[in-house]
Amino acid sequence: MRIIFTIAHFFKPSGEGRHASQRKDPQPRLQALTTSLTTLHQLFGKSQSIINIAQRLALPANQPQSHEIDIVICTTKDNHLLNQLALPSHLYRHHSSNAEPMLLAFECQAVLQSCLGQYDYYCFLEDDLIIHDPWFFIKLDWFTQQTGDLNLLQPNRYEVSSHALVHKAYVDGDLALRVTAPFQNVQQQQELNGAIMNARITFRRALNPHAGCYFLNANQMAQWASQAYFLDRDVSFVGPLESAATLGIMKTFQIYKTSPEQASFLEIQHFGTGFLGLIGGQVGLVER
């Protein structure tokens, strides 16, 4: 299988520093991007081996689940940290642009569109997202085989900490119905149910479809790219950042996420503790 990942990467220190990409210290952003890149290659690339001790040989491992992957990092102007990445340059390609920073995800969409017909999966991630599940694409493929290409499964985004009130928190919980009502009707096929490894699993229409990423198979990418609104740069969902990442797929597909009871079925880590740290302060904690 061939997979293309596009990553929107931006860093420019600002006195305001509302987003992690605007803070003074570049190290957290460098660490996040480095981990994201290396993990994609380690989980999904073909360079995986098992050491046969008796033969003193490193033999291929996980080959049926490994893929040919390309990673394209989309930046704007000189506002990036690629020249500080301590990684071999062949692990990614650099796509430079003059896009507005909050609209870089649209630049990623243009890159994906230019590659139509060349890949089996077309993916977008913000530069602080990290996948840890080697069965990630197996799960996505299983879901679409069961439910059809017009249904899109989004991962649950989470943060972790050993020092906060909660060790792990999923950060994209439900929005008020009115926020996404102009773009989706969650009353249609509200819930899908399946079974995997003898465990029942529930998928629900997402009141918050945002995850800072998406993973589309070839049919889904072609379907989206054929829509009149593709690349229209509509920013009417929450804000420019959220719209660029999520509005187009919300208009095109019925988006599902697994229920809170099974949130970890498909998940992706958001680097840092910006949301998790709100628990106990701006966000109340309900005890078990």
C-alpha positions as CSV (number, residue, x, y, z in Angstrom):
1,M,0.0,0.0,0.0
2,R,1.2,3.5,-0.8
3,I,0.4,6.3,1.7
4,I,1.1,10.0,1.5
5,F,1.1,12.2,4.7
6,T,1.0,15.9,4.5
7,I,2.0,17.9,7.6
8,A,1.2,21.5,8.2
9,H,4.1,23.0,10.0
10,F,4.5,26.5,11.3
11,F,6.6,28.3,13.9
12,K,7.0,32.0,14.5
13,P,7.5,33.3,18.1
14,S,4.9,35.9,19.0
15,G,4.4,38.0,22.1
16,E,0.9,36.7,22.2
17,G,1.8,33.1,22.0
18,R,-1.8,31.8,21.9
19,H,-0.8,28.7,20.0
20,A,2.2,26.4,20.6
21,S,3.6,27.4,17.2
22,Q,3.9,31.0,18.5
23,R,5.8,30.4,21.8
24,K,9.3,31.6,22.3
25,D,10.9,28.2,23.0
26,P,11.1,26.2,19.7
27,Q,12.2,22.9,21.5
28,P,8.7,21.6,22.3
29,R,7.6,22.1,18.6
30,L,10.8,20.5,17.4
31,Q,10.3,17.5,19.7
32,A,6.7,17.1,18.5
33,L,7.5,17.3,14.8
34,T,10.5,15.0,15.2
35,T,8.5,12.4,17.1
36,S,5.6,12.6,14.5
37,L,8.0,12.1,11.6
38,T,10.0,9.3,13.1
39,T,7.0,7.5,14.4
40,L,5.3,7.4,10.9
41,H,8.4,5.8,9.4
42,Q,8.8,3.3,12.3
43,L,5.1,2.3,12.4
44,F,4.3,2.2,8.7
45,G,7.6,2.1,6.8
46,K,9.2,-1.1,5.4
47,S,12.4,-0.8,7.4
48,Q,11.4,-3.1,10.2
49,S,13.3,-6.2,11.3
50,I,13.4,-9.0,13.9
51,I,16.8,-10.2,15.2
52,N,17.2,-14.0,14.8
53,I,19.7,-14.7,17.6
54,A,20.5,-18.2,16.5
55,Q,21.4,-17.1,13.0
56,R,22.7,-13.6,14.0
57,L,20.6,-12.1,11.3
58,A,18.1,-9.2,11.1
59,L,15.2,-10.6,9.2
60,P,12.2,-8.6,7.8
61,A,9.3,-8.1,10.3
62,N,5.7,-6.8,9.9
63,Q,6.0,-6.7,6.1
64,P,2.3,-7.3,5.4
65,Q,1.5,-4.2,7.6
66,S,4.3,-2.0,6.2
67,H,3.9,0.4,3.4
68,E,5.6,2.7,1.0
69,I,5.2,6.1,2.6
70,D,5.9,9.7,1.5
71,I,5.8,12.6,3.9
72,V,5.4,16.2,2.6
73,I,5.8,19.0,5.1
74,C,4.0,22.2,4.1
75,T,5.3,25.5,5.4
76,T,4.9,29.2,4.8
77,K,7.7,31.6,4.0
78,D,10.6,31.1,6.5
79,N,8.3,30.4,9.5
80,H,9.4,26.9,10.2
81,L,12.0,24.8,12.1
82,L,13.0,22.4,9.3
83,N,16.6,23.7,9.3
84,Q,16.8,22.7,13.0
85,L,15.5,19.1,12.6
86,A,18.1,16.6,13.5
87,L,16.8,14.1,11.0
88,P,17.9,12.8,7.6
89,S,16.4,15.0,4.9
90,H,15.3,11.9,2.9
91,L,12.6,11.2,5.5
92,Y,10.4,14.0,4.1
93,R,9.9,16.4,1.3
94,H,9.6,20.2,1.9
95,H,6.7,22.1,0.2
96,S,7.2,25.8,0.7
97,S,4.4,28.3,0.1
98,N,3.2,31.9,0.9
99,A,0.0,30.6,2.5
100,E,-1.5,32.3,5.6
101,P,-0.3,30.3,8.6
102,M,-3.8,29.4,9.8
103,L,-4.7,28.2,6.3
104,L,-1.7,25.9,5.8
105,A,-4.1,22.9,5.8
106,F,-5.5,24.1,2.5
107,E,-2.0,24.0,1.1
108,C,-1.8,20.4,2.2
109,Q,-5.1,19.7,0.4
110,A,-3.7,21.1,-2.8
111,V,-0.7,18.8,-2.5
112,L,-3.0,15.8,-1.9
113,Q,-5.1,16.8,-4.9
114,S,-1.9,17.0,-7.1
115,C,-1.2,13.3,-6.2
116,L,-4.6,11.9,-7.1
117,G,-4.3,8.4,-8.5
118,Q,-0.9,7.8,-7.0
119,Y,-1.7,6.6,-3.5
120,D,-4.0,4.3,-1.5
121,Y,-4.3,6.7,1.4
122,Y,-4.2,10.5,1.5
123,C,-3.5,11.9,4.9
124,F,-3.2,15.3,6.7
125,L,-1.8,16.0,10.2
126,E,-1.0,19.1,12.2
127,D,2.6,19.1,13.2
128,D,2.0,18.2,16.9
129,L,0.1,14.9,16.3
130,I,1.6,11.5,16.9
131,I,0.3,8.1,16.0
132,H,1.2,5.1,18.2
133,D,-0.9,2.4,16.8
134,P,0.7,0.2,14.0
135,W,-2.8,-1.2,13.2
136,F,-4.2,2.3,12.6
137,F,-4.7,1.9,8.8
138,I,-6.0,-1.7,9.3
139,K,-8.7,-0.3,11.5
140,L,-9.6,2.4,9.0
141,D,-9.8,0.0,6.2
142,W,-11.9,-2.4,8.2
143,F,-14.3,0.4,9.0
144,T,-14.8,1.5,5.4
145,Q,-15.2,-2.1,4.3
146,Q,-18.0,-2.6,6.8
147,T,-19.8,0.8,6.3
148,G,-18.8,2.3,2.9
149,D,-16.7,5.1,1.7
150,L,-19.2,7.9,2.5
151,N,-18.5,7.2,6.2
152,L,-15.3,8.5,7.6
153,L,-13.8,7.4,10.9
154,Q,-11.9,10.1,12.7
155,P,-9.4,9.3,15.6
156,N,-10.0,10.6,19.1
157,R,-7.2,13.1,19.9
158,Y,-5.7,12.9,23.4
159,E,-3.1,14.3,25.7
160,V,-1.2,12.5,28.5
161,S,0.7,13.6,31.7
162,S,2.0,11.9,34.8
163,H,1.6,15.0,36.9
164,A,-1.9,16.3,36.1
165,L,-5.2,15.4,37.9
166,V,-5.9,13.1,35.0
167,H,-3.3,11.0,33.3
168,K,-5.0,10.8,29.9
169,A,-7.7,13.1,28.5
170,Y,-9.4,13.1,25.1
171,V,-9.6,16.7,24.1
172,D,-12.2,16.9,21.3
173,G,-15.4,16.2,23.2
174,D,-18.9,17.2,22.0
175,L,-19.6,20.7,20.7
176,A,-23.1,22.2,21.0
177,L,-25.3,20.8,18.2
178,R,-25.7,24.3,16.6
179,V,-21.9,24.6,15.9
180,T,-21.9,21.9,13.2
181,A,-25.6,21.9,12.3
182,P,-25.0,24.1,9.2
183,F,-22.6,21.5,7.8
184,Q,-23.8,18.1,8.9
185,N,-27.0,16.3,10.0
186,V,-26.0,14.0,12.8
187,Q,-29.5,12.6,13.0
188,Q,-28.7,10.5,9.9
189,Q,-27.3,7.1,10.9
190,Q,-26.5,8.4,14.4
191,E,-24.8,5.2,15.4
192,L,-23.0,2.2,13.8
193,N,-22.2,-1.0,15.6
194,G,-19.7,-3.7,14.9
195,A,-17.6,-6.4,16.5
196,I,-13.9,-6.9,16.3
197,M,-11.9,-9.7,18.2
198,N,-15.2,-10.7,19.9
199,A,-15.6,-7.2,21.3
200,R,-18.6,-5.0,20.5
201,I,-17.7,-1.5,19.4
202,T,-19.9,1.6,18.9
203,F,-19.3,4.4,16.4
204,R,-21.3,7.6,16.8
205,R,-21.8,10.6,14.5
206,A,-19.3,13.2,15.8
207,L,-20.7,16.4,17.3
208,N,-17.0,17.4,17.2
209,P,-15.5,16.0,14.0
210,H,-12.3,18.0,14.5
211,A,-9.1,16.0,15.2
212,G,-6.5,18.1,13.5
213,C,-6.1,15.4,10.9
214,Y,-7.8,13.0,8.5
215,F,-7.0,9.8,6.7
216,L,-8.8,9.2,3.4
217,N,-8.6,6.2,1.1
218,A,-8.2,6.8,-2.6
219,N,-12.0,6.7,-3.3
220,Q,-12.7,9.2,-0.5
221,M,-10.0,11.6,-1.7
222,A,-11.3,11.5,-5.2
223,Q,-14.9,12.1,-4.0
224,W,-13.9,15.1,-1.9
225,A,-11.6,16.6,-4.6
226,S,-14.5,16.4,-7.1
227,Q,-16.8,18.7,-5.0
228,A,-17.3,22.3,-6.1
229,Y,-16.3,23.5,-2.6
230,F,-12.9,21.7,-2.5
231,L,-10.2,24.3,-1.8
232,D,-12.8,27.1,-1.5
233,R,-11.0,28.2,1.7
234,D,-14.2,28.5,3.7
235,V,-13.4,29.4,7.3
236,S,-16.9,29.4,8.8
237,F,-16.4,26.4,11.2
238,V,-15.1,27.7,14.6
239,G,-12.1,29.5,13.1
240,P,-9.5,29.4,10.3
241,L,-7.4,26.6,11.8
242,E,-10.3,24.3,12.5
243,S,-12.0,25.0,9.2
244,A,-8.9,24.4,7.1
245,A,-8.4,21.0,8.8
246,T,-12.0,19.8,9.1
247,L,-14.8,21.7,7.3
248,G,-14.2,20.1,3.9
249,I,-14.4,16.6,5.1
250,M,-17.4,17.4,7.3
251,K,-19.3,18.7,4.2
252,T,-18.4,15.5,2.2
253,F,-18.6,12.6,4.6
254,Q,-20.6,11.3,7.5
255,I,-18.0,11.5,10.3
256,Y,-17.9,9.1,13.1
257,K,-15.7,8.6,16.2
258,T,-15.8,5.7,18.7
259,S,-17.8,6.3,21.8
260,P,-16.1,7.5,25.0
261,E,-16.4,3.9,26.3
262,Q,-14.1,2.8,23.5
263,A,-12.3,6.0,22.7
264,S,-8.9,4.3,22.4
265,F,-10.0,2.1,19.4
266,L,-8.7,4.8,17.1
267,E,-6.7,7.6,18.7
268,I,-3.9,10.0,18.1
269,Q,-1.8,11.9,20.6
270,H,-1.7,15.7,20.7
271,F,1.7,16.7,22.0
272,G,1.8,18.7,25.2
273,T,-0.8,19.2,27.9
274,G,-2.5,22.4,26.8
275,F,-6.0,21.0,27.1
276,L,-5.4,18.4,29.8
277,G,-4.0,21.1,32.1
278,L,-7.4,22.8,32.1
279,I,-9.0,20.0,34.1
280,G,-9.5,21.0,37.7
281,G,-9.6,24.7,36.7
282,Q,-11.6,25.9,33.7
283,V,-12.8,22.3,33.2
284,G,-14.5,20.5,36.1
285,L,-13.6,16.9,36.9
286,V,-16.3,14.3,37.5
287,E,-14.9,11.6,39.7
288,R,-15.5,7.9,38.9
